[in-house]
């Protein structure tokens, strides 16, 4: 009998706890629904308030404009009367002092000339000066970031003659061994001047042919290198074009390793001044390439007959400017005179390209153009720090278990070559708010740095911590945790 009463008492206790739990659960559901309803109404209220505030501001602005117009209308009659009185005084002065009246227009005219000249002076201080060039296409590049400092038709597709050999050298340095032995084919030996004069079946070290390639621009050496590295000229051209795409040069198309004019399926051997400058800027990052183009002269022998050769650097630019690095000359009847040069001075590393810089007999135009652009860059550009904008500390989160989440942006020192006329600004572009769920490190916007209205750098703005969605399941979990905790504490 006692056991039955105890069981009945325990069962009633469990029923009470269950009823308590269900009551608590229903109560919490009611609270959640009320919260959702109030939240939605609050959002609507905020939106309506913003709209009303905008309308009030607009109305206030229109009223202010109306009052201003009324005041202006009241002032105008007074100004008109004043102008009439002033005109009468001037008329009297003109009648009494005719000589003075005649001299005044001359003075006024002189003042007008001076006033007209002032805007021209202000405009010249703001505008980027023009560099007079013979070249049909040219560019001056900051070699550290590929930013254009000056350009003339820099995106025009042009033939580039032997400046092609810059890419030939890159592929050979990155895919060959300097001590490789290269056997000369009949095709390589048949290349036209400028050539080393190699013969079919002869053998040379790859490192010696590289000097022949870059110092004296020998066409037969280029083909021998191409056939050794790429198994054929066509295979080597594929490697050249792939490297160009890797460097972001979509308008560049290589057919030959020596730069002789060629065409395949309607496409010509060609590039643009800008893309050729990017290729050169990449090349001079390689110490082996820099050592090669700085070599003044070199001697070597053919390996089977011991025929000896001496090659001398034909790049006159090395002696034209302090800090000159090189890089490569070029000429064909279609391309005209071409030159790719580089200078390192005052912490700057500049690359210039001139294409179609005259035809015979104007062999020196390419040097004149190159020096003009290099001096322009050295005289006008300096490294300057660019300040980044401060981002908001947090961003609102809708339907989340938290109302907001913290933001962060990985900052870095931003400096680049800038001239006095360059306009720099930093802007944050990001979402107004987020909707849960929000993931950690989720990108919610960007800080963009513009130079002359072109994007220079982009920094992503990210979420510091994740935020879960405020859901029915989340509420239920909360209730269960509270119930379990209460049960634990009551025991």
C-alpha positions, 0 to 999 in steps of 0.5 A: 500500500505504501509502495503504491502511494509512493509511486502515485506521489512520484508520478504526480511529481513527474506530471507537475514537472512535465506541466511546468516544462510545457508551460515554460515552453509555451511561454517562451514560444509566446515570447519568441513570437512577440519578439519577432513581431516587435522586431519586424514592426521596429524595422518598419518604424525605422524605415518609415522614420528615415523616409520622414526624416528625408522628407523633412530635410528636403522640405527644410532645404526647399524652404531655405531656398525659397527664403534665400530667393526672397532675400535676393529679390529684395536685395536686387532693387537696392543693387539696381538703385546703387548701380544707377547712382554709380553710373551717374557718378561715372558719367560726371567723371567722364565729362570732367576728366576726358584724359583719365577716361581714355587711359582707364580702358588701357589699364583695364585691358591689361588687367584682363590679359593678366586675369586670362593668363592665370587659369592657364598657369593653374591648369598647367600645374595640375595637368600631366605634361606631355613627352614628345616621342618619335615612337608610334607606341610607348610606355613607361612602367613602374617595374615594382607593380606594373603601374603605367607612369606614361603611355602613348598608344600602349595597348596598340598591337604592334610587331616587336622584332628582336625584343622577342628575345627577352621572352626567349631568354626567360624560357631558356633560363627557367627550363634549361641548364646552362651547361647543356650541350646544344646541337645545331640543326639545319634550320637553325644554321639557315637563319638570316643575319644578324647571326653567329654563323653556326654550322649544322651539327656543331655543338655549343653550351647553352650558356654561350648561346644565351650570350650570343642571343642577348648581346648581339641578337643572333637569330640562329642562336635563338632557333638553336635554343628554341629547338633544344628547350622546346624540341621544335620552334613551334613547341618553344612558341607554345611555351612562350605564349603560355608564359605570356598568359601566366604574366597576364599578357593576353594581347601577346602572340609569339611565333618565332623565338628571334622576333622575325616577322611571321604570321600563322592562321591570320595572327601575327607575331606581335604584342603591345608596349604595355605587355612587353614592358610587363614581360621585361619587368618580370625578366629583370627580377631574375639575377641571372637575366640581369647578369646576362644583359649587363655583360659587356663582352664574352668569348667562347668556343664551339665544342667539336671544332674549337672555333672561337667567337667573341660577342659584344653588347650592342646596347648603347643605352648602358652608357647613356644614363646613370643606373641603366640596366639594359635591356634589348634592341630590335628592328625589322622592316615591319616593326621599325626600331624598337627598344626595351630599357630599364633604369634603377635609380633613387630607389626607383626601378623603371622599365620603358618600351618604344615600338616603331621609333622610326625607320632607317636612317633614324636609328637614334630615335629609339635612344632619344625616346627612351631617355626622354621617358626615363628622365620624365619618370626620374624628375617627376615621380617619388615614393609616397605613402598612401593612407588607408581609411578606417573601417567601422568597428562592427556591423549590424546583424539581422535575425542573429543571436547577436545584434552585431559582429566585429570587423577587421581588415589586414592593413599593410604599408602602401606606397608607390611612385606618385607625381604632383598631378596624381589624385589618390583616394581611399574608399570603403564599399561594404554592406549596410547590414548582414543577415544571420547566419554569418560565417567567420572571415566572411567578406562583407566589403572592400577598401579600394585605393584609387589613383587617378580614378583607377583601382590600385589596391583592394583590401577585403573587409572581413567578419571577425566572429561567426553569428548564428541565426535566431531560430525556433531550434535555438530557442528550444535548445535554450529552454531545454538547457534551462530545464536541465540546469534547473533539474540538476540544481533541484537534486 
